[in-house]
């Protein structure tokens, strides 16, 4: 992460994981829905990556649903047309 990225509101474990996944994050914005269990951040990175999102699933079943949905969407979009997905499981 770049020194000017505001990571103060990310839990320490997420900061460490993120630094290993996207070391070029320049800005972080809370993008959570207005409900308690929503934990989503918008990450602005240096080109060529651009915008990425960091999300913590609220439960194992939710994680499973989202993972299956991503795989189906990626298949339908075709090779090279889906966003890269990283899992911190």
PDB file of N, CA, C and O in Angstrom:
ATOM      1  N   UNK A   1       0.831  -1.174   0.000  1.00  0.00           N
ATOM      2  CA  UNK A   1       0.000   0.000   0.000  1.00  0.00           C
ATOM      3  C   UNK A   1       0.876   1.238   0.000  1.00  0.00           C
ATOM      4  O   UNK A   1       1.955   1.253   0.593  1.00  0.00           O
ATOM      5  N   UNK A   2       0.409   2.255  -0.659  1.00  0.00           N
ATOM      6  CA  UNK A   2       1.164   3.494  -0.668  1.00  0.00           C
ATOM      7  C   UNK A   2       1.008   4.193   0.679  1.00  0.00           C
ATOM      8  O   UNK A   2       0.004   3.991   1.362  1.00  0.00           O
ATOM      9  N   UNK A   3       1.970   4.997   1.065  1.00  0.00           N
ATOM     10  CA  UNK A   3       1.916   5.648   2.381  1.00  0.00           C
ATOM     11  C   UNK A   3       0.696   6.545   2.593  1.00  0.00           C
ATOM     12  O   UNK A   3       0.280   6.748   3.733  1.00  0.00           O
ATOM     13  N   UNK A   4       0.114   7.085   1.519  1.00  0.00           N
ATOM     14  CA  UNK A   4      -1.022   7.990   1.691  1.00  0.00           C
ATOM     15  C   UNK A   4      -2.370   7.286   1.729  1.00  0.00           C
ATOM     16  O   UNK A   4      -3.391   7.952   1.894  1.00  0.00           O
ATOM     17  N   UNK A   5      -2.414   5.966   1.583  1.00  0.00           N
ATOM     18  CA  UNK A   5      -3.679   5.224   1.680  1.00  0.00           C
ATOM     19  C   UNK A   5      -4.146   5.240   3.132  1.00  0.00           C
ATOM     20  O   UNK A   5      -3.382   4.898   4.035  1.00  0.00           O
ATOM     21  N   UNK A   6      -5.389   5.634   3.357  1.00  0.00           N
ATOM     22  CA  UNK A   6      -5.929   5.697   4.719  1.00  0.00           C
ATOM     23  C   UNK A   6      -6.454   4.324   5.108  1.00  0.00           C
ATOM     24  O   UNK A   6      -7.557   3.945   4.716  1.00  0.00           O
ATOM     25  N   UNK A   7      -5.677   3.587   5.869  1.00  0.00           N
ATOM     26  CA  UNK A   7      -6.066   2.237   6.271  1.00  0.00           C
ATOM     27  C   UNK A   7      -6.493   2.182   7.721  1.00  0.00           C
ATOM     28  O   UNK A   7      -6.677   1.092   8.263  1.00  0.00           O
ATOM     29  N   UNK A   8      -6.655   3.319   8.363  1.00  0.00           N
ATOM     30  CA  UNK A   8      -6.939   3.366   9.799  1.00  0.00           C
ATOM     31  C   UNK A   8      -8.206   2.612  10.181  1.00  0.00           C
ATOM     32  O   UNK A   8      -8.274   2.049  11.273  1.00  0.00           O
ATOM     33  N   UNK A   9      -9.212   2.587   9.306  1.00  0.00           N
ATOM     34  CA  UNK A   9     -10.470   1.947   9.676  1.00  0.00           C
ATOM     35  C   UNK A   9     -10.543   0.483   9.251  1.00  0.00           C
ATOM     36  O   UNK A   9     -11.573  -0.161   9.454  1.00  0.00           O
ATOM     37  N   UNK A  10      -9.482  -0.051   8.671  1.00  0.00           N
ATOM     38  CA  UNK A  10      -9.447  -1.479   8.340  1.00  0.00           C
ATOM     39  C   UNK A  10      -8.862  -2.254   9.511  1.00  0.00           C
ATOM     40  O   UNK A  10      -7.871  -1.819  10.098  1.00  0.00           O
ATOM     41  N   UNK A  11      -9.455  -3.401   9.868  1.00  0.00           N
ATOM     42  CA  UNK A  11      -8.852  -4.239  10.912  1.00  0.00           C
ATOM     43  C   UNK A  11      -7.422  -4.640  10.520  1.00  0.00           C
ATOM     44  O   UNK A  11      -7.121  -4.782   9.335  1.00  0.00           O
ATOM     45  N   UNK A  12      -6.565  -4.817  11.489  1.00  0.00           N
ATOM     46  CA  UNK A  12      -5.144  -5.104  11.242  1.00  0.00           C
ATOM     47  C   UNK A  12      -4.933  -6.313  10.335  1.00  0.00           C
ATOM     48  O   UNK A  12      -4.076  -6.277   9.452  1.00  0.00           O
ATOM     49  N   UNK A  13      -5.699  -7.376  10.539  1.00  0.00           N
ATOM     50  CA  UNK A  13      -5.554  -8.569   9.704  1.00  0.00           C
ATOM     51  C   UNK A  13      -5.873  -8.290   8.248  1.00  0.00           C
ATOM     52  O   UNK A  13      -5.199  -8.801   7.354  1.00  0.00           O
ATOM     53  N   UNK A  14      -6.896  -7.483   8.003  1.00  0.00           N
ATOM     54  CA  UNK A  14      -7.242  -7.109   6.625  1.00  0.00           C
ATOM     55  C   UNK A  14      -6.178  -6.227   6.005  1.00  0.00           C
ATOM     56  O   UNK A  14      -5.878  -6.361   4.819  1.00  0.00           O
ATOM     57  N   UNK A  15      -5.601  -5.325   6.790  1.00  0.00           N
ATOM     58  CA  UNK A  15      -4.515  -4.471   6.274  1.00  0.00           C
ATOM     59  C   UNK A  15      -3.335  -5.317   5.817  1.00  0.00           C
ATOM     60  O   UNK A  15      -2.766  -5.069   4.753  1.00  0.00           O
ATOM     61  N   UNK A  16      -2.965  -6.314   6.615  1.00  0.00           N
ATOM     62  CA  UNK A  16      -1.841  -7.186   6.251  1.00  0.00           C
ATOM     63  C   UNK A  16      -2.161  -7.986   4.999  1.00  0.00           C
ATOM     64  O   UNK A  16      -1.337  -8.078   4.089  1.00  0.00           O
ATOM     65  N   UNK A  17      -3.370  -8.571   4.950  1.00  0.00           N
ATOM     66  CA  UNK A  17      -3.764  -9.363   3.784  1.00  0.00           C
ATOM     67  C   UNK A  17      -3.790  -8.488   2.534  1.00  0.00           C
ATOM     68  O   UNK A  17      -3.286  -8.890   1.485  1.00  0.00           O
ATOM     69  N   UNK A  18      -4.368  -7.304   2.639  1.00  0.00           N
ATOM     70  CA  UNK A  18      -4.477  -6.399   1.504  1.00  0.00           C
ATOM     71  C   UNK A  18      -3.109  -5.979   0.984  1.00  0.00           C
ATOM     72  O   UNK A  18      -2.910  -5.894  -0.227  1.00  0.00           O
ATOM     73  N   UNK A  19      -2.171  -5.718   1.876  1.00  0.00           N
ATOM     74  CA  UNK A  19      -0.823  -5.315   1.458  1.00  0.00           C
ATOM     75  C   UNK A  19      -0.166  -6.392   0.602  1.00  0.00           C
ATOM     76  O   UNK A  19       0.617  -6.077  -0.295  1.00  0.00           O
ATOM     77  N   UNK A  20      -0.475  -7.656   0.870  1.00  0.00           N
ATOM     78  CA  UNK A  20       0.076  -8.745   0.071  1.00  0.00           C
ATOM     79  C   UNK A  20      -0.650  -8.963  -1.246  1.00  0.00           C
ATOM     80  O   UNK A  20      -0.072  -9.507  -2.187  1.00  0.00           O
ATOM     81  N   UNK A  21      -1.901  -8.549  -1.325  1.00  0.00           N
ATOM     82  CA  UNK A  21      -2.709  -8.752  -2.530  1.00  0.00           C
ATOM     83  C   UNK A  21      -2.610  -7.575  -3.497  1.00  0.00           C
ATOM     84  O   UNK A  21      -2.413  -7.767  -4.697  1.00  0.00           O
ATOM     85  N   UNK A  22      -2.746  -6.369  -2.977  1.00  0.00           N
ATOM     86  CA  UNK A  22      -2.718  -5.143  -3.787  1.00  0.00           C
ATOM     87  C   UNK A  22      -1.790  -4.131  -3.122  1.00  0.00           C
ATOM     88  O   UNK A  22      -2.256  -3.276  -2.368  1.00  0.00           O
ATOM     89  N   UNK A  23      -0.511  -4.210  -3.381  1.00  0.00           N
ATOM     90  CA  UNK A  23       0.424  -3.319  -2.696  1.00  0.00           C
ATOM     91  C   UNK A  23       0.353  -1.867  -3.169  1.00  0.00           C
ATOM     92  O   UNK A  23       0.954  -0.990  -2.547  1.00  0.00           O
ATOM     93  N   UNK A  24      -0.364  -1.599  -4.251  1.00  0.00           N
ATOM     94  CA  UNK A  24      -0.390  -0.249  -4.809  1.00  0.00           C
ATOM     95  C   UNK A  24      -1.671   0.528  -4.510  1.00  0.00           C
ATOM     96  O   UNK A  24      -2.048   1.407  -5.285  1.00  0.00           O
ATOM     97  N   UNK A  25      -2.344   0.220  -3.400  1.00  0.00           N
ATOM     98  CA  UNK A  25      -3.572   0.923  -3.026  1.00  0.00           C
ATOM     99  C   UNK A  25      -3.225   2.350  -2.610  1.00  0.00           C
ATOM    100  O   UNK A  25      -2.374   2.568  -1.749  1.00  0.00           O
ATOM    101  N   UNK A  26      -3.897   3.317  -3.234  1.00  0.00           N
ATOM    102  CA  UNK A  26      -3.638   4.722  -2.947  1.00  0.00           C
ATOM    103  C   UNK A  26      -4.730   5.348  -2.080  1.00  0.00           C
ATOM    104  O   UNK A  26      -4.457   6.279  -1.322  1.00  0.00           O
ATOM    105  N   UNK A  27      -5.975   4.842  -2.183  1.00  0.00           N
ATOM    106  CA  UNK A  27      -7.081   5.403  -1.404  1.00  0.00           C
ATOM    107  C   UNK A  27      -8.079   4.311  -1.071  1.00  0.00           C
ATOM    108  O   UNK A  27      -8.312   3.402  -1.867  1.00  0.00           O
ATOM    109  N   UNK A  28      -8.668   4.409   0.119  1.00  0.00           N
ATOM    110  CA  UNK A  28      -9.656   3.432   0.579  1.00  0.00           C
ATOM    111  C   UNK A  28     -10.878   4.191   1.071  1.00  0.00           C
ATOM    112  O   UNK A  28     -10.766   5.139   1.847  1.00  0.00           O
ATOM    113  N   UNK A  29     -12.059   3.755   0.601  1.00  0.00           N
ATOM    114  CA  UNK A  29     -13.316   4.381   1.002  1.00  0.00           C
ATOM    115  C   UNK A  29     -14.276   3.307   1.493  1.00  0.00           C
ATOM    116  O   UNK A  29     -14.391   2.254   0.866  1.00  0.00           O
ATOM    117  N   UNK A  30     -14.959   3.549   2.591  1.00  0.00           N
ATOM    118  CA  UNK A  30     -15.971   2.614   3.079  1.00  0.00           C
ATOM    119  C   UNK A  30     -17.123   2.591   2.083  1.00  0.00           C
ATOM    120  O   UNK A  30     -17.700   3.635   1.782  1.00  0.00           O
ATOM    121  N   UNK A  31     -17.463   1.414   1.570  1.00  0.00           N
ATOM    122  CA  UNK A  31     -18.548   1.266   0.599  1.00  0.00           C
ATOM    123  C   UNK A  31     -19.614   0.301   1.114  1.00  0.00           C
ATOM    124  O   UNK A  31     -20.367  -0.275   0.329  1.00  0.00           O
ATOM    125  N   UNK A  32     -19.675   0.128   2.427  1.00  0.00           N
ATOM    126  CA  UNK A  32     -20.624  -0.802   3.044  1.00  0.00           C
ATOM    127  C   UNK A  32     -22.060  -0.316   2.871  1.00  0.00           C
ATOM    128  O   UNK A  32     -22.326   0.882   2.771  1.00  0.00           O
ATOM    129  N   UNK A  33     -22.973  -1.278   2.838  1.00  0.00           N
ATOM    130  CA  UNK A  33     -24.396  -0.946   2.869  1.00  0.00           C
ATOM    131  C   UNK A  33     -24.738  -0.471   4.276  1.00  0.00           C
ATOM    132  O   UNK A  33     -24.009  -0.792   5.216  1.00  0.00           O
ATOM    133  N   UNK A  34     -25.820   0.282   4.453  1.00  0.00           N
ATOM    134  CA  UNK A  34     -26.166   0.784   5.793  1.00  0.00           C
ATOM    135  C   UNK A  34     -26.819  -0.276   6.675  1.00  0.00           C
ATOM    136  O   UNK A  34     -27.956  -0.121   7.120  1.00  0.00           O
ATOM    137  N   UNK A  35     -26.085  -1.344   6.917  1.00  0.00           N
ATOM    138  CA  UNK A  35     -26.547  -2.374   7.856  1.00  0.00           C
ATOM    139  C   UNK A  35     -25.317  -2.929   8.573  1.00  0.00           C
ATOM    140  O   UNK A  35     -24.204  -2.891   8.049  1.00  0.00           O
ATOM    141  N   UNK A  36     -25.537  -3.434   9.757  1.00  0.00           N
ATOM    142  CA  UNK A  36     -24.451  -3.824  10.658  1.00  0.00           C
ATOM    143  C   UNK A  36     -23.471  -4.831  10.050  1.00  0.00           C
ATOM    144  O   UNK A  36     -22.261  -4.689  10.225  1.00  0.00           O
ATOM    145  N   UNK A  37     -23.968  -5.836   9.347  1.00  0.00           N
ATOM    146  CA  UNK A  37     -23.091  -6.917   8.887  1.00  0.00           C
ATOM    147  C   UNK A  37     -22.378  -6.630   7.562  1.00  0.00           C
ATOM    148  O   UNK A  37     -21.593  -7.458   7.101  1.00  0.00           O
ATOM    149  N   UNK A  38     -22.632  -5.489   6.950  1.00  0.00           N
ATOM    150  CA  UNK A  38     -21.999  -5.136   5.683  1.00  0.00           C
ATOM    151  C   UNK A  38     -20.605  -4.564   5.919  1.00  0.00           C
ATOM    152  O   UNK A  38     -20.438  -3.584   6.644  1.00  0.00           O
ATOM    153  N   UNK A  39     -19.599  -5.198   5.291  1.00  0.00           N
ATOM    154  CA  UNK A  39     -18.210  -4.745   5.413  1.00  0.00           C
ATOM    155  C   UNK A  39     -17.571  -4.763   4.032  1.00  0.00           C
ATOM    156  O   UNK A  39     -17.051  -5.787   3.590  1.00  0.00           O
ATOM    157  N   UNK A  40     -17.617  -3.604   3.349  1.00  0.00           N
ATOM    158  CA  UNK A  40     -17.101  -3.475   1.986  1.00  0.00           C
ATOM    159  C   UNK A  40     -16.297  -2.173   1.887  1.00  0.00           C
ATOM    160  O   UNK A  40     -16.705  -1.143   2.425  1.00  0.00           O
ATOM    161  N   UNK A  41     -15.154  -2.227   1.198  1.00  0.00           N
ATOM    162  CA  UNK A  41     -14.328  -1.050   0.979  1.00  0.00           C
ATOM    163  C   UNK A  41     -13.977  -0.938  -0.501  1.00  0.00           C
ATOM    164  O   UNK A  41     -13.671  -1.936  -1.153  1.00  0.00           O
ATOM    165  N   UNK A  42     -14.024   0.282  -1.023  1.00  0.00           N
ATOM    166  CA  UNK A  42     -13.610   0.569  -2.399  1.00  0.00           C
ATOM    167  C   UNK A  42     -12.144   0.963  -2.342  1.00  0.00           C
ATOM    168  O   UNK A  42     -11.754   1.823  -1.552  1.00  0.00           O
ATOM    169  N   UNK A  43     -11.339   0.333  -3.178  1.00  0.00           N
ATOM    170  CA  UNK A  43      -9.900   0.561  -3.198  1.00  0.00           C
ATOM    171  C   UNK A  43      -9.512   1.192  -4.532  1.00  0.00           C
ATOM    172  O   UNK A  43      -9.817   0.652  -5.595  1.00  0.00           O
ATOM    173  N   UNK A  44      -8.852   2.312  -4.467  1.00  0.00           N
ATOM    174  CA  UNK A  44      -8.329   2.948  -5.680  1.00  0.00           C
ATOM    175  C   UNK A  44      -6.844   2.619  -5.739  1.00  0.00           C
ATOM    176  O   UNK A  44      -6.090   2.883  -4.802  1.00  0.00           O
ATOM    177  N   UNK A  45      -6.446   2.037  -6.860  1.00  0.00           N
ATOM    178  CA  UNK A  45      -5.056   1.639  -7.028  1.00  0.00           C
ATOM    179  C   UNK A  45      -4.444   2.370  -8.212  1.00  0.00           C
ATOM    180  O   UNK A  45      -5.135   3.007  -9.007  1.00  0.00           O
ATOM    181  N   UNK A  46      -3.151   2.259  -8.301  1.00  0.00           N
ATOM    182  CA  UNK A  46      -2.453   2.837  -9.442  1.00  0.00           C
ATOM    183  C   UNK A  46      -2.773   2.006 -10.682  1.00  0.00           C
ATOM    184  O   UNK A  46      -3.059   0.814 -10.563  1.00  0.00           O
ATOM    185  N   UNK A  47      -2.731   2.613 -11.874  1.00  0.00           N
ATOM    186  CA  UNK A  47      -2.959   1.851 -13.110  1.00  0.00           C
ATOM    187  C   UNK A  47      -1.944   0.718 -13.207  1.00  0.00           C
ATOM    188  O   UNK A  47      -0.825   0.890 -12.723  1.00  0.00           O
ATOM    189  N   UNK A  48      -2.256  -0.405 -13.790  1.00  0.00           N
ATOM    190  CA  UNK A  48      -3.437  -0.642 -14.611  1.00  0.00           C
ATOM    191  C   UNK A  48      -4.636  -1.213 -13.848  1.00  0.00           C
ATOM    192  O   UNK A  48      -5.694  -1.409 -14.446  1.00  0.00           O
ATOM    193  N   UNK A  49      -4.502  -1.483 -12.554  1.00  0.00           N
ATOM    194  CA  UNK A  49      -5.587  -2.117 -11.810  1.00  0.00           C
ATOM    195  C   UNK A  49      -6.816  -1.222 -11.719  1.00  0.00           C
ATOM    196  O   UNK A  49      -7.916  -1.668 -12.045  1.00  0.00           O
ATOM    197  N   UNK A  50      -6.665   0.008 -11.293  1.00  0.00           N
ATOM    198  CA  UNK A  50      -7.804   0.922 -11.177  1.00  0.00           C
ATOM    199  C   UNK A  50      -8.562   0.731  -9.888  1.00  0.00           C
ATOM    200  O   UNK A  50      -7.999   0.904  -8.807  1.00  0.00           O
ATOM    201  N   UNK A  51      -9.841   0.375  -9.980  1.00  0.00           N
ATOM    202  CA  UNK A  51     -10.697   0.215  -8.813  1.00  0.00           C
ATOM    203  C   UNK A  51     -10.855  -1.256  -8.452  1.00  0.00           C
ATOM    204  O   UNK A  51     -11.024  -2.110  -9.322  1.00  0.00           O
ATOM    205  N   UNK A  52     -10.796  -1.532  -7.168  1.00  0.00           N
ATOM    206  CA  UNK A  52     -11.024  -2.884  -6.663  1.00  0.00           C
ATOM    207  C   UNK A  52     -11.895  -2.761  -5.419  1.00  0.00           C
ATOM    208  O   UNK A  52     -12.025  -1.679  -4.848  1.00  0.00           O
ATOM    209  N   UNK A  53     -12.484  -3.864  -5.007  1.00  0.00           N
ATOM    210  CA  UNK A  53     -13.315  -3.876  -3.796  1.00  0.00           C
ATOM    211  C   UNK A  53     -12.829  -4.959  -2.855  1.00  0.00           C
ATOM    212  O   UNK A  53     -12.436  -6.043  -3.284  1.00  0.00           O
ATOM    213  N   UNK A  54     -12.861  -4.656  -1.578  1.00  0.00           N
ATOM    214  CA  UNK A  54     -12.523  -5.598  -0.513  1.00  0.00           C
ATOM    215  C   UNK A  54     -13.801  -5.847   0.262  1.00  0.00           C
ATOM    216  O   UNK A  54     -14.428  -4.911   0.758  1.00  0.00           O
ATOM    217  N   UNK A  55     -14.184  -7.100   0.365  1.00  0.00           N
ATOM    218  CA  UNK A  55     -15.432  -7.431   1.052  1.00  0.00           C
ATOM    219  C   UNK A  55     -15.194  -8.574   2.026  1.00  0.00           C
ATOM    220  O   UNK A  55     -14.492  -9.538   1.721  1.00  0.00           O
ATOM    221  N   UNK A  56     -15.790  -8.446   3.201  1.00  0.00           N
ATOM    222  CA  UNK A  56     -15.770  -9.512   4.195  1.00  0.00           C
ATOM    223  C   UNK A  56     -17.187 -10.066   4.262  1.00  0.00           C
ATOM    224  O   UNK A  56     -18.117  -9.356   4.643  1.00  0.00           O
ATOM    225  N   UNK A  57     -17.351 -11.328   3.894  1.00  0.00           N
ATOM    226  CA  UNK A  57     -18.669 -11.956   3.943  1.00  0.00           C
ATOM    227  C   UNK A  57     -19.102 -12.126   5.389  1.00  0.00           C
ATOM    228  O   UNK A  57     -18.284 -12.472   6.242  1.00  0.00           O
ATOM    229  N   UNK A  58     -20.378 -11.888   5.678  1.00  0.00           N
ATOM    230  CA  UNK A  58     -20.848 -11.963   7.064  1.00  0.00           C
ATOM    231  C   UNK A  58     -20.954 -13.385   7.613  1.00  0.00           C
ATOM    232  O   UNK A  58     -21.030 -13.575   8.827  1.00  0.00           O
ATOM    233  N   UNK A  59     -20.959 -14.396   6.717  1.00  0.00           N
ATOM    234  CA  UNK A  59     -21.099 -15.777   7.188  1.00  0.00           C
ATOM    235  C   UNK A  59     -20.568 -16.742   6.127  1.00  0.00           C
ATOM    236  O   UNK A  59     -20.386 -16.371   4.968  1.00  0.00           O
ATOM    237  N   UNK A  60     -20.325 -17.975   6.540  1.00  0.00           N
ATOM    238  CA  UNK A  60     -19.888 -19.006   5.594  1.00  0.00           C
ATOM    239  C   UNK A  60     -20.920 -19.237   4.485  1.00  0.00           C
ATOM    240  O   UNK A  60     -20.537 -19.313   3.318  1.00  0.00           O
ATOM    241  N   UNK A  61     -22.232 -19.353   4.810  1.00  0.00           N
ATOM    242  CA  UNK A  61     -23.220 -19.539   3.734  1.00  0.00           C
ATOM    243  C   UNK A  61     -23.219 -18.372   2.736  1.00  0.00           C
ATOM    244  O   UNK A  61     -23.346 -18.585   1.530  1.00  0.00           O
ATOM    245  N   UNK A  62     -23.079 -17.155   3.237  1.00  0.00           N
ATOM    246  CA  UNK A  62     -23.022 -15.986   2.361  1.00  0.00           C
ATOM    247  C   UNK A  62     -21.793 -16.047   1.462  1.00  0.00           C
ATOM    248  O   UNK A  62     -21.884 -15.769   0.266  1.00  0.00           O
ATOM    249  N   UNK A  63     -20.656 -16.407   2.026  1.00  0.00           N
ATOM    250  CA  UNK A  63     -19.424 -16.553   1.248  1.00  0.00           C
ATOM    251  C   UNK A  63     -19.607 -17.601   0.152  1.00  0.00           C
ATOM    252  O   UNK A  63     -19.200 -17.388  -0.991  1.00  0.00           O
ATOM    253  N   UNK A  64     -20.213 -18.722   0.500  1.00  0.00           N
ATOM    254  CA  UNK A  64     -20.455 -19.785  -0.481  1.00  0.00           C
ATOM    255  C   UNK A  64     -21.351 -19.321  -1.615  1.00  0.00           C
ATOM    256  O   UNK A  64     -21.065 -19.597  -2.780  1.00  0.00           O
ATOM    257  N   UNK A  65     -22.434 -18.620  -1.294  1.00  0.00           N
ATOM    258  CA  UNK A  65     -23.347 -18.100  -2.333  1.00  0.00           C
ATOM    259  C   UNK A  65     -22.621 -17.132  -3.258  1.00  0.00           C
ATOM    260  O   UNK A  65     -22.750 -17.221  -4.479  1.00  0.00           O
ATOM    261  N   UNK A  66     -21.868 -16.220  -2.688  1.00  0.00           N
ATOM    262  CA  UNK A  66     -21.168 -15.227  -3.503  1.00  0.00           C
ATOM    263  C   UNK A  66     -20.084 -15.860  -4.366  1.00  0.00           C
ATOM    264  O   UNK A  66     -19.873 -15.445  -5.505  1.00  0.00           O
ATOM    265  N   UNK A  67     -19.402 -16.855  -3.832  1.00  0.00           N
ATOM    266  CA  UNK A  67     -18.373 -17.547  -4.601  1.00  0.00           C
ATOM    267  C   UNK A  67     -18.990 -18.280  -5.787  1.00  0.00           C
ATOM    268  O   UNK A  67     -18.464 -18.214  -6.898  1.00  0.00           O
ATOM    269  N   UNK A  68     -20.107 -18.981  -5.561  1.00  0.00           N
ATOM    270  CA  UNK A  68     -20.783 -19.675  -6.666  1.00  0.00           C
ATOM    271  C   UNK A  68     -21.291 -18.682  -7.710  1.00  0.00           C
ATOM    272  O   UNK A  68     -21.170 -18.923  -8.911  1.00  0.00           O
ATOM    273  N   UNK A  69     -21.856 -17.572  -7.254  1.00  0.00           N
ATOM    274  CA  UNK A  69     -22.363 -16.561  -8.182  1.00  0.00           C
ATOM    275  C   UNK A  69     -21.225 -15.979  -9.019  1.00  0.00           C
ATOM    276  O   UNK A  69     -21.390 -15.762 -10.220  1.00  0.00           O
ATOM    277  N   UNK A  70     -20.084 -15.726  -8.404  1.00  0.00           N
ATOM    278  CA  UNK A  70     -18.938 -15.198  -9.140  1.00  0.00           C
ATOM    279  C   UNK A  70     -18.484 -16.192 -10.205  1.00  0.00           C
ATOM    280  O   UNK A  70     -18.227 -15.810 -11.347  1.00  0.00           O
ATOM    281  N   UNK A  71     -18.387 -17.450  -9.836  1.00  0.00           N
ATOM    282  CA  UNK A  71     -17.943 -18.466 -10.809  1.00  0.00           C
ATOM    283  C   UNK A  71     -18.899 -18.543 -11.991  1.00  0.00           C
ATOM    284  O   UNK A  71     -18.460 -18.650 -13.136  1.00  0.00           O
ATOM    285  N   UNK A  72     -20.200 -18.491 -11.726  1.00  0.00           N
ATOM    286  CA  UNK A  72     -21.177 -18.535 -12.819  1.00  0.00           C
ATOM    287  C   UNK A  72     -21.052 -17.297 -13.705  1.00  0.00           C
ATOM    288  O   UNK A  72     -21.092 -17.405 -14.931  1.00  0.00           O
ATOM    289  N   UNK A  73     -20.901 -16.133 -13.097  1.00  0.00           N
ATOM    290  CA  UNK A  73     -20.768 -14.900 -13.881  1.00  0.00           C
ATOM    291  C   UNK A  73     -19.483 -14.912 -14.699  1.00  0.00           C
ATOM    292  O   UNK A  73     -19.490 -14.526 -15.868  1.00  0.00           O
ATOM    293  N   UNK A  74     -18.388 -15.347 -14.100  1.00  0.00           N
ATOM    294  CA  UNK A  74     -17.108 -15.390 -14.809  1.00  0.00           C
ATOM    295  C   UNK A  74     -17.184 -16.332 -16.007  1.00  0.00           C
ATOM    296  O   UNK A  74     -16.641 -16.032 -17.071  1.00  0.00           O
ATOM    297  N   UNK A  75     -17.847 -17.454 -15.838  1.00  0.00           N
ATOM    298  CA  UNK A  75     -18.015 -18.399 -16.941  1.00  0.00           C
ATOM    299  C   UNK A  75     -18.840 -17.771 -18.058  1.00  0.00           C
ATOM    300  O   UNK A  75     -18.491 -17.883 -19.234  1.00  0.00           O
ATOM    301  N   UNK A  76     -19.936 -17.108 -17.688  1.00  0.00           N
ATOM    302  CA  UNK A  76     -20.806 -16.482 -18.692  1.00  0.00           C
ATOM    303  C   UNK A  76     -20.094 -15.338 -19.417  1.00  0.00           C
ATOM    304  O   UNK A  76     -20.325 -15.135 -20.609  1.00  0.00           O
ATOM    305  N   UNK A  77     -19.246 -14.598 -18.733  1.00  0.00           N
ATOM    306  CA  UNK A  77     -18.539 -13.480 -19.350  1.00  0.00           C
ATOM    307  C   UNK A  77     -17.419 -13.942 -20.277  1.00  0.00           C
ATOM    308  O   UNK A  77     -17.080 -13.252 -21.239  1.00  0.00           O
ATOM    309  N   UNK A  78     -16.855 -15.086 -19.995  1.00  0.00           N
ATOM    310  CA  UNK A  78     -15.785 -15.624 -20.834  1.00  0.00           C
ATOM    311  C   UNK A  78     -14.406 -15.230 -20.337  1.00  0.00           C
ATOM    312  O   UNK A  78     -14.263 -14.306 -19.537  1.00  0.00           O
ATOM    313  N   UNK A  79     -13.379 -15.948 -20.826  1.00  0.00           N
ATOM    314  CA  UNK A  79     -12.003 -15.713 -20.384  1.00  0.00           C
ATOM    315  C   UNK A  79     -11.560 -14.256 -20.592  1.00  0.00           C
ATOM    316  O   UNK A  79     -11.746 -13.671 -21.660  1.00  0.00           O
ATOM    317  N   UNK A  80     -10.969 -13.699 -19.536  1.00  0.00           N
ATOM    318  CA  UNK A  80     -10.438 -12.350 -19.619  1.00  0.00           C
ATOM    319  C   UNK A  80     -11.448 -11.226 -19.424  1.00  0.00           C
ATOM    320  O   UNK A  80     -11.071 -10.054 -19.465  1.00  0.00           O
ATOM    321  N   UNK A  81     -12.733 -11.555 -19.210  1.00  0.00           N
ATOM    322  CA  UNK A  81     -13.755 -10.515 -19.082  1.00  0.00           C
ATOM    323  C   UNK A  81     -14.310 -10.355 -17.666  1.00  0.00           C
ATOM    324  O   UNK A  81     -15.081  -9.431 -17.409  1.00  0.00           O
ATOM    325  N   UNK A  82     -13.934 -11.227 -16.763  1.00  0.00           N
ATOM    326  CA  UNK A  82     -14.392 -11.120 -15.367  1.00  0.00           C
ATOM    327  C   UNK A  82     -13.283 -10.489 -14.534  1.00  0.00           C
ATOM    328  O   UNK A  82     -12.102 -10.629 -14.851  1.00  0.00           O
ATOM    329  N   UNK A  83     -13.664  -9.807 -13.487  1.00  0.00           N
ATOM    330  CA  UNK A  83     -12.687  -9.232 -12.562  1.00  0.00           C
ATOM    331  C   UNK A  83     -11.938 -10.345 -11.849  1.00  0.00           C
ATOM    332  O   UNK A  83     -12.465 -11.439 -11.651  1.00  0.00           O
ATOM    333  N   UNK A  84     -10.706 -10.051 -11.469  1.00  0.00           N
ATOM    334  CA  UNK A  84      -9.905 -11.008 -10.711  1.00  0.00           C
ATOM    335  C   UNK A  84     -10.484 -11.109  -9.307  1.00  0.00           C
ATOM    336  O   UNK A  84     -10.900 -10.107  -8.726  1.00  0.00           O
ATOM    337  N   UNK A  85     -10.508 -12.298  -8.776  1.00  0.00           N
ATOM    338  CA  UNK A  85     -11.038 -12.534  -7.438  1.00  0.00           C
ATOM    339  C   UNK A  85      -9.937 -13.155  -6.589  1.00  0.00           C
ATOM    340  O   UNK A  85      -9.284 -14.107  -7.013  1.00  0.00           O
ATOM    341  N   UNK A  86      -9.734 -12.619  -5.397  1.00  0.00           N
ATOM    342  CA  UNK A  86      -8.772 -13.179  -4.453  1.00  0.00           C
ATOM    343  C   UNK A  86      -9.524 -13.558  -3.195  1.00  0.00           C
ATOM    344  O   UNK A  86     -10.416 -12.838  -2.747  1.00  0.00           O
ATOM    345  N   UNK A  87      -9.158 -14.688  -2.633  1.00  0.00           N
ATOM    346  CA  UNK A  87      -9.828 -15.141  -1.427  1.00  0.00           C
ATOM    347  C   UNK A  87      -8.827 -15.214  -0.298  1.00  0.00           C
ATOM    348  O   UNK A  87      -7.718 -15.724  -0.461  1.00  0.00           O
ATOM    349  N   UNK A  88      -9.231 -14.698   0.849  1.00  0.00           N
ATOM    350  CA  UNK A  88      -8.362 -14.744   2.022  1.00  0.00           C
ATOM    351  C   UNK A  88      -8.724 -15.863   2.966  1.00  0.00           C
ATOM    352  O   UNK A  88      -8.293 -15.859   4.119  1.00  0.00           O
ATOM    353  N   UNK A  89      -9.499 -16.813   2.510  1.00  0.00           N
ATOM    354  CA  UNK A  89      -9.937 -17.909   3.367  1.00  0.00           C
ATOM    355  C   UNK A  89      -8.799 -18.607   4.021  1.00  0.00           C
ATOM    356  O   UNK A  89      -9.008 -19.556   4.776  1.00  0.00           O
TER     357      UNK A  89
END
